[in-house]
Amino acid sequence: MTLPCDDHQPTLAASTKNLGDRVEIRIRDNGTGIPADVKEKMFDPFFTTKSAGEGTGLGLSISHDIIVKQHGGSITVDTELGKFTEIRVILPRASGAVF
């Protein structure tokens, strides 16, 4: 994994997009990216890359369940080591919602 050098300027970008009956939310950073072995497990319950006692490994698992199972949406991750990570969440619009 490539670590950012001293002159690295971290950025975080958020965007939304109207998809008709759904809405898309994208969050992208220019960090170190996520290794493939971590990406494949990152939504698994109790999976964590933190040291023992520093996290439960439930945050992304719960987020996935809320987005996918409870709201019928989707969450995907696009990442490249040393370059970026982008999280894309798509949620259905609530029926009768006024925008």
Biopython code that builds the backbone (N, CA, C, O; Angstrom):
import numpy as np
from Bio.PDB.StructureBuilder import StructureBuilder

atoms = [
    (1, "MET", "N", (0.836, -1.164, 0.000)),
    (1, "MET", "CA", (0.000, 0.000, 0.000)),
    (1, "MET", "C", (0.885, 1.232, 0.000)),
    (1, "MET", "O", (1.869, 1.298, 0.737)),
    (2, "THR", "N", (0.543, 2.184, -0.806)),
    (2, "THR", "CA", (1.293, 3.430, -0.885)),
    (2, "THR", "C", (0.757, 4.417, 0.133)),
    (2, "THR", "O", (-0.446, 4.669, 0.190)),
    (3, "LEU", "N", (1.650, 4.976, 0.937)),
    (3, "LEU", "CA", (1.236, 5.993, 1.888)),
    (3, "LEU", "C", (1.410, 7.367, 1.263)),
    (3, "LEU", "O", (2.335, 7.585, 0.480)),
    (4, "PRO", "N", (0.521, 8.298, 1.607)),
    (4, "PRO", "CA", (0.658, 9.635, 1.041)),
    (4, "PRO", "C", (1.961, 10.288, 1.496)),
    (4, "PRO", "O", (2.388, 10.095, 2.634)),
    (5, "CYS", "N", (2.584, 11.049, 0.625)),
    (5, "CYS", "CA", (3.803, 11.758, 0.996)),
    (5, "CYS", "C", (3.441, 13.034, 1.744)),
    (5, "CYS", "O", (2.266, 13.384, 1.856)),
    (6, "ASP", "N", (4.443, 13.720, 2.248)),
    (6, "ASP", "CA", (4.219, 14.908, 3.061)),
    (6, "ASP", "C", (3.453, 16.003, 2.336)),
    (6, "ASP", "O", (2.759, 16.790, 2.981)),
    (7, "ASP", "N", (3.559, 16.076, 1.011)),
    (7, "ASP", "CA", (2.861, 17.142, 0.299)),
    (7, "ASP", "C", (1.479, 16.709, -0.214)),
    (7, "ASP", "O", (0.861, 17.431, -0.996)),
    (8, "HIS", "N", (1.001, 15.564, 0.208)),
    (8, "HIS", "CA", (-0.323, 15.076, -0.178)),
    (8, "HIS", "C", (-1.407, 16.022, 0.330)),
    (8, "HIS", "O", (-1.413, 16.384, 1.506)),
    (9, "GLN", "N", (-2.306, 16.414, -0.533)),
    (9, "GLN", "CA", (-3.431, 17.265, -0.172)),
    (9, "GLN", "C", (-4.705, 16.426, -0.214)),
    (9, "GLN", "O", (-5.251, 16.188, -1.292)),
    (10, "PRO", "N", (-5.185, 15.974, 0.950)),
    (10, "PRO", "CA", (-6.386, 15.133, 0.950)),
    (10, "PRO", "C", (-7.603, 15.883, 0.433)),
    (10, "PRO", "O", (-7.802, 17.057, 0.746)),
    (11, "THR", "N", (-8.412, 15.198, -0.358)),
    (11, "THR", "CA", (-9.661, 15.772, -0.844)),
    (11, "THR", "C", (-10.790, 14.779, -0.638)),
    (11, "THR", "O", (-10.584, 13.565, -0.646)),
    (12, "LEU", "N", (-11.961, 15.306, -0.459)),
    (12, "LEU", "CA", (-13.173, 14.517, -0.322)),
    (12, "LEU", "C", (-14.245, 15.222, -1.140)),
    (12, "LEU", "O", (-14.490, 16.416, -0.964)),
    (13, "ALA", "N", (-14.874, 14.479, -2.028)),
    (13, "ALA", "CA", (-15.915, 15.059, -2.877)),
    (13, "ALA", "C", (-17.203, 14.269, -2.695)),
    (13, "ALA", "O", (-17.182, 13.041, -2.605)),
    (14, "ALA", "N", (-18.309, 14.972, -2.643)),
    (14, "ALA", "CA", (-19.623, 14.345, -2.538)),
    (14, "ALA", "C", (-20.496, 14.882, -3.658)),
    (14, "ALA", "O", (-20.452, 16.069, -3.982)),
    (15, "SER", "N", (-21.293, 13.995, -4.245)),
    (15, "SER", "CA", (-22.217, 14.426, -5.291)),
    (15, "SER", "C", (-23.487, 13.596, -5.222)),
    (15, "SER", "O", (-23.494, 12.485, -4.692)),
    (16, "THR", "N", (-24.553, 14.150, -5.760)),
    (16, "THR", "CA", (-25.824, 13.447, -5.856)),
    (16, "THR", "C", (-26.307, 13.513, -7.293)),
    (16, "THR", "O", (-25.920, 14.393, -8.061)),
    (17, "LYS", "N", (-27.159, 12.563, -7.634)),
    (17, "LYS", "CA", (-27.693, 12.528, -9.001)),
    (17, "LYS", "C", (-29.118, 11.985, -8.957)),
    (17, "LYS", "O", (-29.402, 10.994, -8.285)),
    (18, "ASN", "N", (-29.994, 12.646, -9.677)),
    (18, "ASN", "CA", (-31.379, 12.220, -9.797)),
    (18, "ASN", "C", (-31.447, 11.090, -10.822)),
    (18, "ASN", "O", (-31.084, 11.280, -11.983)),
    (19, "LEU", "N", (-31.907, 9.927, -10.401)),
    (19, "LEU", "CA", (-32.053, 8.788, -11.310)),
    (19, "LEU", "C", (-33.537, 8.451, -11.510)),
    (19, "LEU", "O", (-33.886, 7.292, -11.733)),
    (20, "GLY", "N", (-34.394, 9.447, -11.432)),
    (20, "GLY", "CA", (-35.835, 9.216, -11.593)),
    (20, "GLY", "C", (-36.445, 8.681, -10.316)),
    (20, "GLY", "O", (-36.685, 9.434, -9.373)),
    (21, "ASP", "N", (-36.696, 7.388, -10.282)),
    (21, "ASP", "CA", (-37.303, 6.785, -9.086)),
    (21, "ASP", "C", (-36.258, 6.436, -8.024)),
    (21, "ASP", "O", (-36.592, 5.866, -6.985)),
    (22, "ARG", "N", (-34.999, 6.776, -8.284)),
    (22, "ARG", "CA", (-33.907, 6.524, -7.337)),
    (22, "ARG", "C", (-33.015, 7.757, -7.261)),
    (22, "ARG", "O", (-33.091, 8.649, -8.105)),
    (23, "VAL", "N", (-32.174, 7.790, -6.243)),
    (23, "VAL", "CA", (-31.196, 8.860, -6.101)),
    (23, "VAL", "C", (-29.828, 8.225, -5.847)),
    (23, "VAL", "O", (-29.710, 7.229, -5.134)),
    (24, "GLU", "N", (-28.812, 8.817, -6.440)),
    (24, "GLU", "CA", (-27.445, 8.310, -6.288)),
    (24, "GLU", "C", (-26.640, 9.299, -5.437)),
    (24, "GLU", "O", (-26.725, 10.514, -5.620)),
    (25, "ILE", "N", (-25.869, 8.754, -4.519)),
    (25, "ILE", "CA", (-24.962, 9.547, -3.690)),
    (25, "ILE", "C", (-23.573, 8.961, -3.880)),
    (25, "ILE", "O", (-23.375, 7.759, -3.706)),
    (26, "ARG", "N", (-22.611, 9.802, -4.237)),
    (26, "ARG", "CA", (-21.223, 9.359, -4.402)),
    (26, "ARG", "C", (-20.327, 10.137, -3.458)),
    (26, "ARG", "O", (-20.441, 11.356, -3.327)),
    (27, "ILE", "N", (-19.435, 9.411, -2.805)),
    (27, "ILE", "CA", (-18.414, 10.014, -1.946)),
    (27, "ILE", "C", (-17.077, 9.480, -2.449)),
    (27, "ILE", "O", (-16.893, 8.269, -2.575)),
    (28, "ARG", "N", (-16.144, 10.388, -2.736)),
    (28, "ARG", "CA", (-14.841, 9.993, -3.304)),
    (28, "ARG", "C", (-13.718, 10.722, -2.587)),
    (28, "ARG", "O", (-13.826, 11.910, -2.285)),
    (29, "ASP", "N", (-12.640, 9.998, -2.320)),
    (29, "ASP", "CA", (-11.453, 10.624, -1.739)),
    (29, "ASP", "C", (-10.242, 10.316, -2.603)),
    (29, "ASP", "O", (-10.320, 9.501, -3.523)),
    (30, "ASN", "N", (-9.143, 10.953, -2.315)),
    (30, "ASN", "CA", (-7.902, 10.704, -3.049)),
    (30, "ASN", "C", (-6.868, 10.057, -2.126)),
    (30, "ASN", "O", (-5.677, 10.361, -2.193)),
    (31, "GLY", "N", (-7.346, 9.166, -1.269)),
    (31, "GLY", "CA", (-6.480, 8.503, -0.297)),
    (31, "GLY", "C", (-5.720, 7.330, -0.876)),
    (31, "GLY", "O", (-5.467, 7.264, -2.079)),
    (32, "THR", "N", (-5.361, 6.409, -0.007)),
    (32, "THR", "CA", (-4.491, 5.296, -0.375)),
    (32, "THR", "C", (-5.215, 4.139, -1.047)),
    (32, "THR", "O", (-4.566, 3.199, -1.507)),
    (33, "GLY", "N", (-6.534, 4.182, -1.117)),
    (33, "GLY", "CA", (-7.281, 3.087, -1.721)),
    (33, "GLY", "C", (-7.466, 1.938, -0.745)),
    (33, "GLY", "O", (-6.961, 1.974, 0.377)),
    (34, "ILE", "N", (-8.190, 0.927, -1.178)),
    (34, "ILE", "CA", (-8.496, -0.231, -0.338)),
    (34, "ILE", "C", (-7.945, -1.481, -1.019)),
    (34, "ILE", "O", (-8.284, -1.756, -2.170)),
    (35, "PRO", "N", (-7.096, -2.244, -0.318)),
    (35, "PRO", "CA", (-6.578, -3.484, -0.904)),
    (35, "PRO", "C", (-7.721, -4.464, -1.236)),
    (35, "PRO", "O", (-8.747, -4.476, -0.556)),
    (36, "ALA", "N", (-7.540, -5.268, -2.266)),
    (36, "ALA", "CA", (-8.571, -6.203, -2.726)),
    (36, "ALA", "C", (-9.055, -7.143, -1.630)),
    (36, "ALA", "O", (-10.254, -7.409, -1.535)),
    (37, "ASP", "N", (-8.139, -7.655, -0.793)),
    (37, "ASP", "CA", (-8.547, -8.590, 0.259)),
    (37, "ASP", "C", (-9.424, -7.911, 1.311)),
    (37, "ASP", "O", (-10.282, -8.562, 1.907)),
    (38, "VAL", "N", (-9.222, -6.629, 1.544)),
    (38, "VAL", "CA", (-10.062, -5.880, 2.477)),
    (38, "VAL", "C", (-11.391, -5.539, 1.819)),
    (38, "VAL", "O", (-12.442, -5.662, 2.447)),
    (39, "LYS", "N", (-11.354, -5.113, 0.563)),
    (39, "LYS", "CA", (-12.575, -4.743, -0.155)),
    (39, "LYS", "C", (-13.575, -5.891, -0.190)),
    (39, "LYS", "O", (-14.776, -5.669, -0.035)),
    (40, "GLU", "N", (-13.096, -7.109, -0.392)),
    (40, "GLU", "CA", (-14.020, -8.246, -0.499)),
    (40, "GLU", "C", (-14.698, -8.582, 0.823)),
    (40, "GLU", "O", (-15.734, -9.247, 0.821)),
    (41, "LYS", "N", (-14.142, -8.142, 1.958)),
    (41, "LYS", "CA", (-14.712, -8.457, 3.269)),
    (41, "LYS", "C", (-15.262, -7.251, 4.011)),
    (41, "LYS", "O", (-15.825, -7.409, 5.094)),
    (42, "MET", "N", (-15.116, -6.051, 3.464)),
    (42, "MET", "CA", (-15.385, -4.842, 4.244)),
    (42, "MET", "C", (-16.818, -4.699, 4.744)),
    (42, "MET", "O", (-17.048, -3.971, 5.709)),
    (43, "PHE", "N", (-17.785, -5.365, 4.125)),
    (43, "PHE", "CA", (-19.164, -5.292, 4.598)),
    (43, "PHE", "C", (-19.551, -6.495, 5.459)),
    (43, "PHE", "O", (-20.701, -6.604, 5.885)),
    (44, "ASP", "N", (-18.600, -7.398, 5.719)),
    (44, "ASP", "CA", (-18.863, -8.560, 6.564)),
    (44, "ASP", "C", (-18.937, -8.136, 8.030)),
    (44, "ASP", "O", (-18.138, -7.318, 8.485)),
    (45, "PRO", "N", (-19.906, -8.699, 8.774)),
    (45, "PRO", "CA", (-19.984, -8.381, 10.206)),
    (45, "PRO", "C", (-18.695, -8.777, 10.932)),
    (45, "PRO", "O", (-18.129, -9.840, 10.680)),
    (46, "PHE", "N", (-18.254, -7.931, 11.808)),
    (46, "PHE", "CA", (-17.090, -8.126, 12.681)),
    (46, "PHE", "C", (-15.748, -8.067, 11.961)),
    (46, "PHE", "O", (-14.713, -8.324, 12.576)),
    (47, "PHE", "N", (-15.743, -7.732, 10.668)),
    (47, "PHE", "CA", (-14.469, -7.555, 9.977)),
    (47, "PHE", "C", (-13.954, -6.153, 10.268)),
    (47, "PHE", "O", (-14.688, -5.175, 10.127)),
    (48, "THR", "N", (-12.685, -6.055, 10.675)),
    (48, "THR", "CA", (-12.074, -4.762, 10.931)),
    (48, "THR", "C", (-10.590, -4.817, 10.607)),
    (48, "THR", "O", (-9.963, -5.874, 10.679)),
    (49, "THR", "N", (-10.049, -3.687, 10.254)),
    (49, "THR", "CA", (-8.603, -3.577, 10.049)),
    (49, "THR", "C", (-7.965, -2.873, 11.232)),
    (49, "THR", "O", (-6.752, -2.669, 11.258)),
    (50, "LYS", "N", (-8.781, -2.502, 12.215)),
    (50, "LYS", "CA", (-8.278, -1.796, 13.398)),
    (50, "LYS", "C", (-7.689, -2.786, 14.399)),
    (50, "LYS", "O", (-7.960, -3.985, 14.344)),
    (51, "SER", "N", (-6.891, -2.263, 15.300)),
    (51, "SER", "CA", (-6.308, -3.073, 16.367)),
    (51, "SER", "C", (-7.402, -3.556, 17.312)),
    (51, "SER", "O", (-8.477, -2.961, 17.390)),
    (52, "ALA", "N", (-7.117, -4.641, 18.027)),
    (52, "ALA", "CA", (-8.071, -5.194, 18.998)),
    (52, "ALA", "C", (-8.494, -4.109, 19.982)),
    (52, "ALA", "O", (-7.661, -3.358, 20.491)),
    (53, "GLY", "N", (-9.790, -4.035, 20.241)),
    (53, "GLY", "CA", (-10.325, -3.063, 21.177)),
    (53, "GLY", "C", (-10.582, -1.687, 20.572)),
    (53, "GLY", "O", (-11.038, -0.788, 21.278)),
    (54, "GLU", "N", (-10.299, -1.500, 19.282)),
    (54, "GLU", "CA", (-10.468, -0.183, 18.654)),
    (54, "GLU", "C", (-11.675, -0.102, 17.726)),
    (54, "GLU", "O", (-11.916, 0.939, 17.115)),
    (55, "GLY", "N", (-12.417, -1.162, 17.617)),
    (55, "GLY", "CA", (-13.598, -1.154, 16.767)),
    (55, "GLY", "C", (-14.258, -2.512, 16.782)),
    (55, "GLY", "O", (-13.617, -3.522, 17.070)),
    (56, "THR", "N", (-15.541, -2.534, 16.472)),
    (56, "THR", "CA", (-16.276, -3.804, 16.499)),
    (56, "THR", "C", (-16.367, -4.464, 15.133)),
    (56, "THR", "O", (-16.675, -5.652, 15.043)),
    (57, "GLY", "N", (-16.103, -3.715, 14.070)),
    (57, "GLY", "CA", (-16.256, -4.268, 12.732)),
    (57, "GLY", "C", (-17.711, -4.359, 12.313)),
    (57, "GLY", "O", (-18.060, -5.162, 11.448)),
    (58, "LEU", "N", (-18.560, -3.548, 12.916)),
    (58, "LEU", "CA", (-19.988, -3.597, 12.589)),
    (58, "LEU", "C", (-20.484, -2.395, 11.789)),
    (58, "LEU", "O", (-21.566, -2.463, 11.206)),
    (59, "GLY", "N", (-19.739, -1.312, 11.743)),
    (59, "GLY", "CA", (-20.210, -0.084, 11.103)),
    (59, "GLY", "C", (-20.622, -0.257, 9.650)),
    (59, "GLY", "O", (-21.741, 0.099, 9.282)),
    (60, "LEU", "N", (-19.740, -0.794, 8.821)),
    (60, "LEU", "CA", (-20.071, -0.963, 7.402)),
    (60, "LEU", "C", (-21.093, -2.072, 7.180)),
    (60, "LEU", "O", (-21.901, -1.997, 6.253)),
    (61, "SER", "N", (-21.062, -3.101, 8.023)),
    (61, "SER", "CA", (-22.051, -4.170, 7.923)),
    (61, "SER", "C", (-23.451, -3.641, 8.205)),
    (61, "SER", "O", (-24.397, -3.961, 7.485)),
    (62, "ILE", "N", (-23.582, -2.832, 9.248)),
    (62, "ILE", "CA", (-24.883, -2.238, 9.578)),
    (62, "ILE", "C", (-25.317, -1.274, 8.486)),
    (62, "ILE", "O", (-26.486, -1.263, 8.099)),
    (63, "SER", "N", (-24.382, -0.457, 7.982)),
    (63, "SER", "CA", (-24.704, 0.469, 6.896)),
    (63, "SER", "C", (-25.214, -0.283, 5.670)),
    (63, "SER", "O", (-26.198, 0.123, 5.053)),
    (64, "HIS", "N", (-24.549, -1.372, 5.322)),
    (64, "HIS", "CA", (-24.966, -2.201, 4.178)),
    (64, "HIS", "C", (-26.376, -2.736, 4.397)),
    (64, "HIS", "O", (-27.209, -2.673, 3.493)),
    (65, "ASP", "N", (-26.652, -3.260, 5.588)),
    (65, "ASP", "CA", (-27.980, -3.809, 5.872)),
    (65, "ASP", "C", (-29.063, -2.732, 5.779)),
    (65, "ASP", "O", (-30.142, -2.991, 5.248)),
    (66, "ILE", "N", (-28.793, -1.542, 6.282)),
    (66, "ILE", "CA", (-29.778, -0.457, 6.218)),
    (66, "ILE", "C", (-30.047, -0.068, 4.772)),
    (66, "ILE", "O", (-31.202, 0.057, 4.364)),
    (67, "ILE", "N", (-28.986, 0.125, 3.998)),
    (67, "ILE", "CA", (-29.136, 0.570, 2.604)),
    (67, "ILE", "C", (-29.762, -0.508, 1.731)),
    (67, "ILE", "O", (-30.699, -0.231, 0.982)),
    (68, "VAL", "N", (-29.253, -1.742, 1.821)),
    (68, "VAL", "CA", (-29.675, -2.812, 0.917)),
    (68, "VAL", "C", (-30.926, -3.541, 1.407)),
    (68, "VAL", "O", (-31.916, -3.638, 0.681)),
    (69, "LYS", "N", (-30.878, -4.049, 2.629)),
    (69, "LYS", "CA", (-31.980, -4.892, 3.123)),
    (69, "LYS", "C", (-33.198, -4.081, 3.562)),
    (69, "LYS", "O", (-34.331, -4.471, 3.282)),
    (70, "GLN", "N", (-32.978, -2.963, 4.241)),
    (70, "GLN", "CA", (-34.117, -2.211, 4.753)),
    (70, "GLN", "C", (-34.707, -1.244, 3.734)),
    (70, "GLN", "O", (-35.912, -0.993, 3.750)),
    (71, "HIS", "N", (-33.872, -0.695, 2.846)),
    (71, "HIS", "CA", (-34.365, 0.314, 1.909)),
    (71, "HIS", "C", (-34.341, -0.120, 0.449)),
    (71, "HIS", "O", (-34.760, 0.645, -0.420)),
    (72, "GLY", "N", (-33.864, -1.326, 0.157)),
    (72, "GLY", "CA", (-33.870, -1.817, -1.219)),
    (72, "GLY", "C", (-32.918, -1.082, -2.144)),
    (72, "GLY", "O", (-33.145, -1.015, -3.352)),
    (73, "GLY", "N", (-31.857, -0.532, -1.580)),
    (73, "GLY", "CA", (-30.875, 0.192, -2.375)),
    (73, "GLY", "C", (-29.652, -0.657, -2.669)),
    (73, "GLY", "O", (-29.677, -1.881, -2.540)),
    (74, "SER", "N", (-28.592, 0.011, -3.063)),
    (74, "SER", "CA", (-27.332, -0.694, -3.316)),
    (74, "SER", "C", (-26.174, 0.176, -2.857)),
    (74, "SER", "O", (-26.292, 1.398, -2.770)),
    (75, "ILE", "N", (-25.066, -0.467, -2.567)),
    (75, "ILE", "CA", (-23.841, 0.241, -2.204)),
    (75, "ILE", "C", (-22.688, -0.484, -2.888)),
    (75, "ILE", "O", (-22.543, -1.700, -2.762)),
    (76, "THR", "N", (-21.869, 0.278, -3.614)),
    (76, "THR", "CA", (-20.724, -0.301, -4.307)),
    (76, "THR", "C", (-19.475, 0.510, -3.994)),
    (76, "THR", "O", (-19.545, 1.682, -3.623)),
    (77, "VAL", "N", (-18.339, -0.144, -4.153)),
    (77, "VAL", "CA", (-17.055, 0.498, -3.864)),
    (77, "VAL", "C", (-16.153, 0.350, -5.076)),
    (77, "VAL", "O", (-15.951, -0.753, -5.584)),
    (78, "ASP", "N", (-15.611, 1.472, -5.532)),
    (78, "ASP", "CA", (-14.610, 1.488, -6.593)),
    (78, "ASP", "C", (-13.353, 2.076, -5.967)),
    (78, "ASP", "O", (-13.418, 3.117, -5.313)),
    (79, "THR", "N", (-12.218, 1.427, -6.159)),
    (79, "THR", "CA", (-10.995, 1.874, -5.508)),
    (79, "THR", "C", (-9.783, 1.501, -6.336)),
    (79, "THR", "O", (-9.796, 0.515, -7.072)),
    (80, "GLU", "N", (-8.752, 2.287, -6.209)),
    (80, "GLU", "CA", (-7.473, 1.981, -6.843)),
    (80, "GLU", "C", (-6.377, 2.344, -5.847)),
    (80, "GLU", "O", (-6.310, 3.470, -5.355)),
    (81, "LEU", "N", (-5.522, 1.366, -5.561)),
    (81, "LEU", "CA", (-4.463, 1.581, -4.580)),
    (81, "LEU", "C", (-3.602, 2.779, -4.955)),
    (81, "LEU", "O", (-3.180, 2.936, -6.101)),
    (82, "GLY", "N", (-3.356, 3.614, -3.960)),
    (82, "GLY", "CA", (-2.532, 4.794, -4.152)),
    (82, "GLY", "C", (-3.221, 5.946, -4.857)),
    (82, "GLY", "O", (-2.601, 6.982, -5.096)),
    (83, "LYS", "N", (-4.507, 5.783, -5.196)),
    (83, "LYS", "CA", (-5.192, 6.810, -6.000)),
    (83, "LYS", "C", (-6.485, 7.328, -5.354)),
    (83, "LYS", "O", (-6.596, 8.520, -5.069)),
    (84, "PHE", "N", (-7.465, 6.438, -5.121)),
    (84, "PHE", "CA", (-8.775, 6.908, -4.667)),
    (84, "PHE", "C", (-9.625, 5.758, -4.148)),
    (84, "PHE", "O", (-9.314, 4.583, -4.342)),
    (85, "THR", "N", (-10.713, 6.140, -3.479)),
    (85, "THR", "CA", (-11.823, 5.245, -3.173)),
    (85, "THR", "C", (-13.101, 6.031, -3.408)),
    (85, "THR", "O", (-13.200, 7.196, -3.024)),
    (86, "GLU", "N", (-14.085, 5.387, -4.045)),
    (86, "GLU", "CA", (-15.384, 6.003, -4.268)),
    (86, "GLU", "C", (-16.477, 5.047, -3.818)),
    (86, "GLU", "O", (-16.531, 3.894, -4.246)),
    (87, "ILE", "N", (-17.339, 5.542, -2.954)),
    (87, "ILE", "CA", (-18.497, 4.781, -2.485)),
    (87, "ILE", "C", (-19.708, 5.329, -3.222)),
    (87, "ILE", "O", (-19.921, 6.541, -3.265)),
    (88, "ARG", "N", (-20.504, 4.431, -3.802)),
    (88, "ARG", "CA", (-21.710, 4.825, -4.544)),
    (88, "ARG", "C", (-22.919, 4.159, -3.887)),
    (88, "ARG", "O", (-23.016, 2.933, -3.823)),
    (89, "VAL", "N", (-23.819, 4.983, -3.410)),
    (89, "VAL", "CA", (-25.047, 4.504, -2.772)),
    (89, "VAL", "C", (-26.220, 4.906, -3.654)),
    (89, "VAL", "O", (-26.337, 6.064, -4.054)),
    (90, "ILE", "N", (-27.079, 3.954, -3.950)),
    (90, "ILE", "CA", (-28.313, 4.238, -4.691)),
    (90, "ILE", "C", (-29.479, 3.823, -3.817)),
    (90, "ILE", "O", (-29.544, 2.696, -3.327)),
    (91, "LEU", "N", (-30.406, 4.768, -3.629)),
    (91, "LEU", "CA", (-31.590, 4.527, -2.821)),
    (91, "LEU", "C", (-32.847, 4.841, -3.609)),
    (91, "LEU", "O", (-32.869, 5.789, -4.395)),
    (92, "PRO", "N", (-33.903, 4.047, -3.402)),
    (92, "PRO", "CA", (-35.166, 4.396, -4.055)),
    (92, "PRO", "C", (-35.761, 5.633, -3.391)),
    (92, "PRO", "O", (-35.572, 5.867, -2.197)),
    (93, "ARG", "N", (-36.478, 6.413, -4.181)),
    (93, "ARG", "CA", (-37.198, 7.554, -3.620)),
    (93, "ARG", "C", (-38.393, 7.025, -2.832)),
    (93, "ARG", "O", (-38.966, 5.990, -3.170)),
    (94, "ALA", "N", (-38.749, 7.739, -1.799)),
    (94, "ALA", "CA", (-39.950, 7.368, -1.033)),
    (94, "ALA", "C", (-41.175, 7.688, -1.866)),
    (94, "ALA", "O", (-41.223, 8.713, -2.546)),
    (95, "SER", "N", (-42.159, 6.816, -1.814)),
    (95, "SER", "CA", (-43.374, 7.093, -2.579)),
    (95, "SER", "C", (-44.076, 8.296, -1.956)),
    (95, "SER", "O", (-44.168, 8.410, -0.734)),
    (96, "GLY", "N", (-44.567, 9.186, -2.806)),
    (96, "GLY", "CA", (-45.245, 10.373, -2.339)),
    (96, "GLY", "C", (-44.319, 11.488, -1.903)),
    (96, "GLY", "O", (-44.778, 12.522, -1.416)),
    (97, "ALA", "N", (-43.008, 11.290, -2.073)),
    (97, "ALA", "CA", (-42.046, 12.337, -1.677)),
    (97, "ALA", "C", (-42.158, 13.516, -2.628)),
    (97, "ALA", "O", (-42.333, 13.341, -3.833)),
    (98, "VAL", "N", (-42.056, 14.702, -2.081)),
    (98, "VAL", "CA", (-42.112, 15.921, -2.882)),
    (98, "VAL", "C", (-40.732, 16.539, -2.920)),
    (98, "VAL", "O", (-40.107, 16.736, -1.878)),
    (99, "PHE", "N", (-40.238, 16.855, -4.148)),
    (99, "PHE", "CA", (-38.898, 17.437, -4.287)),
    (99, "PHE", "C", (-38.957, 18.680, -5.110)),
    (99, "PHE", "O", (-37.929, 19.317, -5.341)),
]
sb = StructureBuilder()
sb.init_structure("model")
sb.init_model(0)
sb.init_chain("A")
sb.init_seg("    ")
for serial, (resi, resn, name, xyz) in enumerate(atoms, 1):
    if name == "N":
        sb.init_residue(resn, " ", resi, " ")
    sb.init_atom(name, np.array(xyz, "f"), 0.0, 1.0, " ", f" {name:<3s}", serial, name[0])
structure = sb.get_structure()
